[in-house]
Amino acid sequence: MFANDVGIDNANPVRNNEVYSNRIGIQLAGRSSGSVSGEISNNLIYANREAAILLSIASSVQVVNNTIYQSAGDGTRTAVGHRGSRHASGVLRRHKDLDR
């Protein structure tokens, strides 16, 4: 998924994708009717402008074994109403980190 506003929006589960060159790579966002939960795993996510992963009004999201490379923006951004997610065993690099 590439060259979109949001690469993958509210799909569940999100597994085994290459997501790049979007404003936001992967977004899980609940609505006023309630929060969303899910799994984001085994993805290659890179070169997104604002965030690789955005969680908003989300709970119990499992973010596991993703590889994230960002030259700008956030690797994982949590917004209002987010709670109780698990982040494990991934690789997160910002371009600045690679320049050292």
C-alpha positions, -999 to +999 in steps of 0.1 A: +000+000+000+016+033-010+009+069-020-023+073-001-036+095+027-038+064+049-022+032+036-043+008+056-073+022+075-091+001+102-084-033+088-081-061+113-059-080+115-031-061+096-005-087+087+024-092+063+021-060+043+046-035+029+032+000+036+051+031+025+050+067+012+016+076+028+007+103+052-001+076+078+010+040+072-015+020+093-044+035+113-066+018+138-091+044+151-123+039+169-154+060+164-177+078+188-196+046+191-167+028+207-130+018+207-114-006+183-090-034+191-069-056+168-035-069+157-008-052+136+020-078+130+048-087+106+046-056+085+073-036+068+064+001+072+085+030+059+087+065+045+054+077+058+051+114+064+033+117+098+033+083+114+040+046+106+012+035+129-016+056+145-037+043+173-067+064+183-097+054+205-081+020+205-076-006+233-059-039+235-041-036+202-012-060+197+016-044+177+041-072+172+071-079+150+069-050+127+098-033+110+095+005+109+118+030+092+109+067+093+129+097+081+102+120+095+071+118+117+065+092+144+071+054+144+040+047+165+017+075+175-010+071+201-038+096+203-068+104+224-086+075+240-059+049+235-051+024+262-038-010+270-019-019+238+011-042+236+042-034+215+068-062+212+097-076+192+099-051+163+125-029+147+120+009+149+146+032+132+144+069+125+166+083+097+185+104+124+194+072+142+210+058+111+232+088+106+252+083+138 
